[in-house]
C-alpha cells in the first residue's frame, strides 16, 4: 500500500493543475511553491486537492485565486498565510503577492487530481 510520502514523491501532475497566465519562467516555481502548501485536513497539497483556481502574474502582482473545500474550513487562514509565505520566497521584489479567497464556483471533489483520488481510494 502506498503511503502519503509515496504519492508526494511522484511530483506534480503532468497536466495543468490550474489556469496560469504570466511569464513561463515563473510557471514551474509557482507550481512547486503551491505544491509545498498542504491542506492539513486531508494531508495533501492544495494543488492536488484542487484549491487553486488560477494564477496570474503581471508586472506588478502575483495573483492567486484560492478556495477552500467549505466556507466553514477551520484552517483557511493557515493555508492562505502559507501560500503567501511560499510565494513571497520566489516572487521578484517588485511583485506584490495577492491571495484572493473565492467561493464561485464552489469546490467539488471533481477538482481533485488523479493522484489525490488514488490516495483517497476513489
N, C-alpha and C positions, 0 to 999 in steps of 0.2 A: 504494500500500500504506500502510495506517495505521501510525503509529508508536505507541510506548508513550504519548507525550505526547498524541496524538490521543485515545486511549482515556481517559486521565486527565481530559482536558478535558470529557468527556461528563458528569461529575458522578456522584453516587451513583445506583445503580439505583432505579427508581421503586417497586418493591415492597419490602416489609420485608426487610432483609438478614439479620435475626436477631430472635428474640423480645426485646421490650423491655417492661419494667414499671417505671413511675415517672412523674415529672412530665412532662407533654407539653412544657413549656418547655425541658427538657434533652435531649429525643429527638434533634433535629437537631444541636445542638452536639456531642453524644456521637458520633453517626454521622460528623460531619465530622472529629472528632479521630481516631477509629479509622481512617477512610479515609486519613488522613495517614501512618499507620504502614504501611511497605512490608515485605513478605517479601523479603529480598534474594536469596533463591534463585530466585525467579520474577519479581522486579521488578514486583510488583503489590501493591496494597493488601490488607491482611489481611482486609478486608471482602469484596473481590472473590474472594479465594482461598477464603473460607468458613471462616476460622479462628475467627471469633467465634460462639460458640454461644448467647450470650444476655447481656443486661444488665438488672440490677435496681437501682433506686435507691430507697432509703427515707430516713428522717430522719437516719440515721447513716452509711450506707455506699453507695458506688457499687461494685457488684459485677459483674465481668465474667468470664464463663466463656469460656475460650480454649483452643484446641487447636493442635496442630502437624500437619503432613502425615505425620510419623512420629515415633516416640519417640526416634529417633536424630538428630533435627534439630539441626544444629550451631549454629543461631542462636536457639534457644529463649530464652536469657537476654536477648539483644539485643532481640528482639521484645517480650518481657514488660516490659523496662525502658522501651522506647519507648511502649508502651501506658500504663504508669503515668505517665510524664512528660507525655504529651499530655493525659491525663485530669486530672492534678493542676492543669494550667493553667486548666481550665474549671470544676472542681468547687468549689462553695461551700466555704469554710474548715472548716465543721463536718462535712463528709463525708470519711470515710476511703475512699480508693480501694483496692480489693482485687481483684487479678487472680488468678483461680484457674485453674490448668492442669488440664485434664481430658482423659481418653482414651476416654471412653464417651459417646456412640457414637464409634467410630473415624472419622476423617476419610476421605472419599472424594471423588473428582472431581465427584460429583453435587452437592456443596456449593458449587461454583464458580458465580459469577454468569454471566449470559449474556455480559456484556462480557468476562469472563476467558476464556470458551470461544472467543469470536470472536478475541481476542488470540492465543490458543494455536492457533487454526486448527482447532478441533474442531467 
